[in-house]
């Protein structure tokens, strides 16, 4: 066994710290007492049961813990400005830090692997079986480090374990093909022969390459995988922020790993980003509210204070203070909630969702989105550049992408929240918002040939609660391209709606998530796919899929984008083709019973992606050229392709990820019609 490194798996304290300033503890009603260097304020969890969280106990450590293995020394300093605040309402570690030091005599780097991010908080989980047969207080030391080859386990299916799968949500068949480990799930009829069967699937060459590249993007923090970088091109001398872990970019990577049975990296990602959520974020002396998730984070290695040759790893998050335009990432928190539900659905590990710190994180994010404001609409009001389109593209206001993700996150959160006296009002607020939001989008964002003809005949300047043209839309806003482009059968949800303004551009991500989350009616969802199929050359072309259609050109491009040299017509966010949208298109097609459309798009992408070195996006009207400023070996291009392939092979897994129509919301909406003056409801009609 390789003895060049020593991995210490410990649940006593996290080993690394997060770069950020701590919030004031005044809202707890007390402050953290200072202790001198010789004092020890530490609860030995290995000798006692965790105390009630109502005691507001701090766990502060300033001792050093040393472990030796075959002459190899790993020193872990547990007093590095770290503390943990445990409270029933807050529930997660407010701050923590530890360090590790490598002796000069050693040629290898000390690594401390922490399987739990908030080790003490998990003892306060609301999960009933959280402590059954748990050995969370012991430390395990493994020789060989991260160089140990993963075990390859082949699953043998019999009638007995098929019946067992009826009680468990997940089961995996792991197969190793040329160094790449892939899980092949199979769903057999119970009446088949009970003879054990070993199922293996040979990966194509492009899939083998994709898995190798994806694993090469993994970022480790204190020895644990916590995410994937945005791009990993060895020839790129100026990575800018593409060497960071982005929340939105990691989602397709997380799905690829989950579908492949690799859950650790996703769990670590969810918990580490949760710790970053509640820290103070400041731009020009102003701080947004708690609950904001960072756009990205980076693992940095910095010298250890007061130690000769020591170092420590730190998490350095970006909440938008370093982003182009300094825009807060509104979609990050929404993606986090969606991914949390996906993790539970695929793995069956619902105990993670039930943890007090995770429940608190969900509530913080929702409170930020559901806070009262001046807006008269149920949609979220955001600035330009607050989502995947993170540059000026005229999407400020109520962009469809944010509304679709918002609706999906609300439904996912409602499904995961533990209902009690503290959360029942929040759940009621979620139901009311879902009802109003779905009606608003279905009624006012939807356009087809019939609706466009209605808008064409609108009267303006109507002052009445019974007005037909409620947003005072001028018929001359209907663009000339739309009249000839919209098919007879089909339609879509427009990109934005504000007073006297409708953005008629087709935004792919928002429309796909409207299908996945059932934000649209069944008829509307079918109409969206019908439009994509009818306009295949425009929206798919040589490479799936257009981020939006059509592109802004000429004077319109100059005014709306500010003459952005990166968002030139049919490039980047302005009509560029993004292969990462493939997995969302696949999910939508599977839900609507049209997997053949997804297979056609995947086959189209498979012909070029590897040859073109996995670009971030493609340019030109039909997606023929690799983007002029496109990063190569883009991670979510790679993972989006892999996720699409696995979703098509495992439609039962795909069904766990999308949401069906919620008929209870129909009842909530109907009961308020008379009071609000609404005379019809599109959800009730569906």
N, C-alpha and C positions, 0 to 999 in steps of 0.2 A: 504493500500500500504506500502510496506517496505520502511522505512525512514532511514535505517542504512547507506546509502551511497548517495552521490550526484553526478550526472553526469552533467557536464557542456558542452554543445555542442556549440562551438564557432568557428566562421570563422575569428576571428581577427588575431590570431597568432598560429602557432604550439606550442605544449607544451613541447616538448622534443628536445634534441639535438643529433647530430650525432658525435661520437668520430672520429675525423680525423683532420688533419691539412688542413687549407685553402690554396688554390693556391694563388699565387701573383696576385694582381689586375692590374699589370702593363700593361697587354694587353688591358685593358679598357682605358688606358691613364690617369688614376687618381687613387688616393688611398683613403682609407676610413679615414675620419677625426676622431680624437679622441674627445670624449665629456666627461665632468665631470659627477659625479654621480647625480648632481642636475639638469642637463639639460635634456630636453625631445625633442628628434628628432623623431617625430611620425606623421604619416598622419592618421587622423581620417577618416577611410573609410566609417564609418556610416553616415558621414555628407557631403561627397563629392564623386563625381564620380572618378574612377581611372584615373590618369593622363596618358598621352602618355608614352609608354615605351621608347621613344626616349630621355626622360629627364634623363635617367640613375639614377632614384631616389632611394636612400637607404631608407629603413624603419627600423629604429633602435629604440628599445623601452627599457627604463630602469624603467618603472613604474611598480607598482604591482596592480593587479586586484583582488578584493575580492568579493566573492559572499557568501551569507548566506542563508541557507535553513533549517528550523526547528531546529535551534540551531547548525547546522552543518556548519563548515567553510572550505572553500577551497581557499587557497591563491595561485595565479598564478603569478610568477615573470617573467616578460617579458624582463628583461634586461640582460639575461645570455649569454654574448658573442655572441649574435645573430644579424645577419643582413641579409637583402635580397637585392640582386642586380638584377634589372630587365633590360633586354635589348632585343631588337627584335631578335638579332641573338642568344643570349644565352638562354634567355627565361625562365630559371628556377631559383629557389632560390639557391644562392651560399652558403648560410649558414644560419642556424636559430637555435634558442634555446629558451626554456622557462622551467620553473620549477614549481612544485607544492609542497605545504607544508601542512602537516597535524598537526593541533594543538595537543598539548599533551593531552588535555582533551578529545579528541575524540578517540574512540576505533576502528574506521573504517578508511580505507585508502582513501584518496582523489584521485579521478580519473577525468581527463579532457579528454573528447573524442573529437577528431578533425576529422571531416569528409573530410576535404581537406588538403592535405599535403603541397602544396604551395598555400596558400590562396590568396595571392595577384596576383600571376601569372595567376591563372585561369581567372582573369578579363581581361587578355590580350590574351585570346584564339582567334584563327582565326575563331572559330565557330560562325556563324551568329546568331544562336538562343541562344547563351551562356548566355545572360543576360535577356532573356524574362521572365517576371514574377518571377524573381529571388529574394529571400530574404536572400541572402548570407551574409548580413552585420549585421544580428541580432543574439543575443545569446539566446539559448533555454536551460532551466534547467529542468531536468527530475528527479523526485524522484524515489527511488527504485533501481537505479544503474543497473548493469548488471544481477541482479537476477530476473528482470522482465521476465516472460515467453513470448517467441515470439508469435505473433498472428498467428493463423492458418486460412488461407483463402482458401476457396474452390471456384474454378472457375466453373461457370455455363455457358455452351456453348449454344449460340443461333445463328440463321442465321446472325443476325446483327453483333455480335462481331466476327463471322467467317469472314465476309467481312472486318471487321476492321483489322483482322490479316493479310489480304493481303497487308496492308500498313505498318504494323509493323513487324519487323523481329522476335520478340520473344513474347511468351505468356506462362504463366505457370499455372498449376493446382496443388496447394499445398495441400498435404494430410498428416496428422499426424498419424503415426502408432507407438504406444507404445513409445512416446517421441521422435521418429525420424521423422523429417519433410522431405518429399520427394515430388518433383514435377513430376507429370505424364503428359507429353505432348501428345496431341492427334491431329490427322489431319484427319478430317472428310470430306466426300464428301458434296459439297454444295447442292446437290439434296436430301440429307437425311431430315428427319422430323425435324422441328424447335423446337420440344419439348426439353426443357432443360435437359441436362444429366450431372450427376455428376460422374466423373470417379475416381475410387479409385483402388489402386493396393496394395495388401498385400505383404509386404516384407518377404523374407525368414529369418530364424533365423540368418544365417551367415551374411546377409546384415544388419540386425539390429545391430549385434555385430560390424560389420565393421564401420557403421556410428557412433556408440557410441565411438569407439576407435579413429576414425578420428577427431571427435570433441574434444576429449581429448588432441589432439596434437596441438591445435590452440595456437598461441603465440599472446599476446596482447601488444601493444605499446601505451602508453598514453590512455589506455582503448579501443583502436581500434584493431580488428584482423588484423594482417599483414602477416600471414604465418603459416606454420606448422613445427614442429621440425622433424628432420630426423628419429628419433626413440623415443619411449616413453615407455620403459620397466621399471616399478617401481622397479624391482629387480636388475637393472643394477647400480652398485656402481661406475663404471668408464665410464661415457657416452662419454668421449673424446669430439669430436666435433659433436656427434650425437644429441646434444641438441641445435643445431643451425638450422637456416632456410636456406636451400640450394636452390639456384635458380632452378637447374635441378630437384631436388627432389620434389619441390613444384608444378611442372607442372601438374602431374596427379591429385594432390589434387585440384589444381585450376579448372581443367576440371570437376572433380566430383562436386565441389561446383557450378560451372557455369551451368552444366546440371541439377542441383537441384534447380536452381533459386536463389542461394545465391551469389550475385555479390560483396558485399562490401569488403570481405576479399581479393578478387582478385584485385580489383581496388586499395585498399590500398597497397597491395604488389607491384604492378606495379609502383606506384608513389613513395613509399619509396625507393625502389631499384634504381629508376631513380635519386633520390637525392644523392645516394651513388656513382653514376657512375662517376661524374666529380671531385671527391675529389682526392687529391694527394696520390699516392701509392708509397711507397719507400721500397726497399730491398737493403741493403748494399749501400746506397747512390745513387741508381739508380731508376728512376721513369719511368714506361711505359707511353705511350701516353694516352691522354684523350679518354674516350669512353669505357674503360675496366669496365665490370661489376664484382662485387665481386662474389666469389664462394659461400659465405654464409654470414650471419650476425647473431648477437646475441643481444637480449635485456638485458641490464644489469641495475641494480639499484645501484646507487652510492650515497654517502652522498652529500648533498648540501653544497657547500662552504659557510662558514660564517653563517650557520644556525644550531641552536640546534635542532636536531631531524628531520630536513628536509631531503628530498631525491629527486632524479630525475632519470628518466629513460633515458638511452642513447642507441643508436645503435652502435654496435661495428662490423664493417665489416672485412672480411678476403678476400684479393685480391690474396692470394696465399703465402703471407709472412709467414703464419703459417702452410701451407699445407705440406704434406709429399713431399719432393723433391723441395719445393718452386716453384711450377709450376703455372703460371697464368692460370685461367680457361677460355680457349678460347670459350668453348661452352656456357658459362653463358649469354653473350650478344646475342647470336643467339637464345637461348631459350626464352629470354625476348621478342624479336621481334615477335617470333612465338606465344607466349602467348598473346601479345598485340593484334594481329590480331584475335586470337580465342575469346578474350574477346569481341571485337567489333562485330564479326560475331554472337555470341550466344546471346548477350544482346541487340544488336542494338545501343549501346552507342558509336557512332562514334565520338561524341564530345570529348571524352577522347583522341583519336588519333590526333585530330586536334589542341589540345592545343599547344601553342608555346613551352613550356618546353618539352613536349613529342616529338614533331617534332625535336627539337634540340637533344634530346637523341638518336633518331633514326639516325640522321646524324652523330653524334659523333661515334656511334658504327660502322656505315658503313665506315666512313673515316678510322677508325683503321684497318678494314679488307681489304679495297681497296687501302691501301697505296702502293706506288711503292716499289719494292725491286729488288733483283738480280734474282729472280726465273723466269724461262722461261715458267712455266706452270700456268694455271689459277687457279689451286687448292691452298688451303691455306697450307703453310708450318708451322708445329707446332712441338713441342717437345713431348716426351713421357709423358703420364699422364695428358694431357691437356683437357680431356673430362670425360665421365662416367668411362672409364678405367683410373683411376688416379694414377696408379702405373706403374712401368717399365714392359712393355709387348711387346716391339718391335714394337710399332705403330708410332714412330717418323717419320716425313716426311710428307706424304700426306694421312693420314688415311681416309677411306671411311666415317666413322661416322661424322667427321668434315665437309667433303665436302658435304654430304647430308644435314646437318643442315645449312651449309653456303648457299647452293642453295635455300633451303626453306626460310631462313631468307631474302635473297635478293628479292625473289618473294613477300614475305609478306610486306617487307618495300616498295617496288615499288608500291604496291597496296595502302599503307597508306600515302605515302608522298604527300604533297600538292605541286603541280608543279607550280613553279614561277621562276622568274629570278635567284633566289638564288639556286634553286634545280634542274633546268633543266639539267645542266651539270652532276650532280650526277645521275640523272635518266638515262641519256645517258650512263654513265659509268656502271651503273647496268645492262642495257640491253646488252652491249658488253660483260660484264663478264659472265652473264647468258648464252649467246650464246656460248662463248668459253668453259665454264665449263661443260655445258651439253654435248657438242660434245666430250670433252676430256674423261669424265666419260663413256659415252656410247660406245665410240670407243675403249678405251684402258683398262678399268677396267672390261669389260664384258667377262666372260668365259662360254662356254658350250662345249659339246663334239667336235664340229667342230673347235672352237677357240683353244682348247687345242691341237688338232691335228696339227693346223697351227703352234703353238708355238713349237711343237715337231720337226717340219721340218725347223725351223728358221735358216737362215744363220747369222753369227755374224760379228762384225767389219765392218759394212756397213757405208760408208762415202758418203752420198748423201741426197739431199732433198727428193728424191723419195724412200728412204730406207723403206723396209717393217718392219724390226726389228728396229724401231726407238729408242727404249730404250736399245738396245743391251742386250736383255735378253738371257741368255744361256739356251738351252733346258734342260740341266741336272737339272735345278732348279725345274722342274715339280716334285712334291713329289709323291712317290709311292702310297700313300693312295688315291690321287685324281683320278688316272686313273680308279680305280675300284669303286670309290664313286660317281662320277658325273653321273646323270641319262641320258638316251637317250633323254628324253624330259625335258627340263628345263635347268637352269643355274643360275648364280649369279654374283654379282659384287665383285671382289677381295678386300681384306682388305687394300692394299697399293700398290703404284707404284712409283718407283724411278729408276734412271739409274742403269741398270744391276740388278734390284731387283723387283720381284713381290711377294707379300705376298698372298698366295693362300688360307689363312684361310677364313672361312665364318664368317663374323661379322653381327650379327642379326640386331642390331639397324640401322646400315648404310643401309642395304638392305631394311628394312622396310620403312625407311624414303625416300629412292629412289622411292618406290612405292607411298607413301603418297604425295610427292611433285612433282611427275612426272619427276624426274631426269632421270629415265630410260624410254625407249620407252615402248609403250603398250605391245609389244611382250616380251620385257625383264621383265617387271613387272609380266606378266603372268608366265614367266619362273621361276621367283623367288618363287612364290607361288607353282608352280608345283614341284619345288625341295624340298621345305619344306614339302609338302604333301608326296612326295616319300620317303623322309628321316625323316619321323615323329619320328621314334624310336631314331634317333640320335639327332635331334634338339629339340624335345618335350619330349619324354620319359615319365617318371613318373611325371614331373613337367615342364611346359613351363616357359621360353624358354632359350636355350643355349645362353650365351652372345657371344661366339665364338666357332667354331668347326674347327679342333680338338684341343685338349689341347697340349701344349708344354710339352714334356717329356724328361727324361734322360738328355743327354748332351745338347740338344737344350734348355731345361728348365734352365739348369745351366748357359749357356752363355747369353741367351736373357733376362731372368728375374734377373740375378745375384743371383740365388739360393734363390729367395724370398720365405720365409716360409709360407706366406699367399697365394701366387699364385702357390701352388703346383698343379700338374696335376689334372684336373677335379674339381677344387675348385676356388671359388671367380671369378676373372676376367679370369682365365685360364681354360675355359671350364665349369664354374659353370652355374647353371640354375637360372635365375632371373625372378621371377613372375611379377615384375613391367613392363617387356616388353610386358605383355599381352595386355595392352590397345593399344599399337602401332600396335601389330599384329592384333587386332580386327579392328582397323581403316583401315589397309591395306586390310584385307579380305573384309570388307564392300565395299571399293572402287572397288575392282576387282570382285565383285559379288559373293563372296564365304563366306558368313557369317556362313555357316555351319561349316567351319574349325575353326572359332573363337569360336563358341558355344561348339565345341568339346574340345577345349583347356581350355575354361573357366570352363566347367563341370569337367575337370580333376583337375584343381587347386582348385575348390570349395570343393572337397572331402577332401583336406589335410590342406589347409591354416589355418583354424580356429583351428583344432586339433594340428597343429604344432606351434601355437602361432605366425602366420604371420611372418615367417623368412625373412631375407634380401635376402638370396640366398640358393641354395641347392648344395650338392656335389655329386660326383661319375658320371660315364659316363652317366647314365640314370636319374640322379637327384633323387635318392632314399633317400639319407640321408639329413637331415638339415645340413647346412654348419657348419664346425667345429668352425669357429669364427663368425658365422652369428649372427647379432643382431636380437632379437625378437621384435615383435610389430613394425616392420619397416613401416614407414608411407607410402612410395610410393608402398609398397606391398599391403597395405590396400586400398589406393586410386586407384591404378591401377586396382584392382579387381572391385571396385565400378564403375569406369569409363567404364570398359569393359561391365559390365552388362547394364549400361544406354545407351551406344552407340548401343548395339544390340537391345535394346528396342526402340530407337529413331534414326533409320538410317537417317532420314532427318536432324537431328542435326549433325550426323557424316559427312554428305556431306558438311557441312559448314567448316569443318576443313581441308579437303584435297584439293589439287590443281590439276586441270586438265592440259592437255598438252597445252602449249602456242604456238599457231601456228605463232604468230608474230615473235617469236624467230627463227623460221625456215627461215623466209624471211631474217632476219638480218644475219643469218649464210650463206645462199646461196650467198648473194651479195659479200661475201669476198672470195669465193672459188678460183677464178682465181688468185687473188693477192698473196695468201699464198701458192699456190702449192697444196692445197688439191683437190683431184679429186672426192671425194664422201663425203657425209654427212649422218650420221645415222639418224639424226633428219628429214632430208628431205625425207628419205626413209620411215619413220614412218608416 
